Amino acid sequence: MVKTIQLTPDEVQHFVEVTSRCDFDIDISYNRYVVDAKSFLGVYGLDFRSPLTVSYEGYNAEFEEMLKKLTLAS
């Protein structure tokens, strides 16, 4: 799955906590930079002024609920 989200610096800690509880890989990217979504420093180092792309293959109800709140309308 691939979702486009908008994330603020204040939301990073919660985002990483939720992704860390998932038993599958999750990547978050901006342009050519791809980082592990379970890495606080990696995620915090991204540019929050632009949409971010989340890529994953798996399912976790808490993670999906969080993505619903962060996903940009398309």
C-alpha positions in Angstrom: 0.0 0.0 0.0 1.1 3.5 -0.6 -0.5 6.6 1.1 0.3 10.3 0.9 0.2 12.0 4.3 0.9 15.4 5.9 2.9 15.1 9.1 3.9 17.8 11.6 6.9 17.8 13.9 4.5 17.5 16.8 3.0 14.3 15.4 6.3 12.4 14.8 6.7 10.8 18.2 3.1 9.3 18.0 3.6 8.2 14.4 6.9 6.4 15.3 5.3 4.8 18.4 2.4 3.4 16.3 4.6 2.2 13.4 7.0 0.5 15.9 4.2 -1.7 17.0 3.6 -3.1 13.5 5.2 -6.4 12.5 5.9 -5.4 8.9 8.3 -2.9 7.2 7.1 0.7 6.8 9.0 3.3 4.7 8.3 7.0 4.6 9.7 9.1 1.8 10.0 12.6 0.4 11.5 13.0 -3.1 14.5 10.7 -3.2 14.9 10.3 0.6 13.5 7.1 2.0 13.7 6.3 5.7 12.4 3.6 8.0 9.1 4.9 9.5 10.1 3.2 12.8 13.1 5.5 13.2 12.4 8.7 15.1 15.5 10.5 13.9 14.9 9.3 10.3 11.3 10.6 10.2 12.1 13.8 12.1 14.7 14.6 9.5 12.2 14.8 6.7 10.7 18.0 5.2 7.3 18.4 6.8 6.3 21.3 4.5 5.6 18.8 1.7 3.5 15.7 1.5 5.2 12.5 2.5 4.7 9.0 1.0 4.2 6.0 3.3 4.8 2.6 1.7 4.0 -0.7 3.5 2.7 -4.2 3.1 0.7 -5.5 6.0 -2.2 -4.6 8.3 -2.5 -3.1 11.7 -5.8 -1.5 12.8 -4.1 1.2 15.0 -1.8 2.1 12.1 -4.6 2.3 9.6 -6.7 4.5 11.9 -3.7 6.9 12.3 -3.2 7.0 8.5 -6.8 7.9 8.0 -6.3 11.0 10.1 -3.0 12.0 8.3 -3.9 11.1 4.7 -4.3 13.9 2.2 -7.5 14.0 0.2 -6.9 13.1 -3.4 
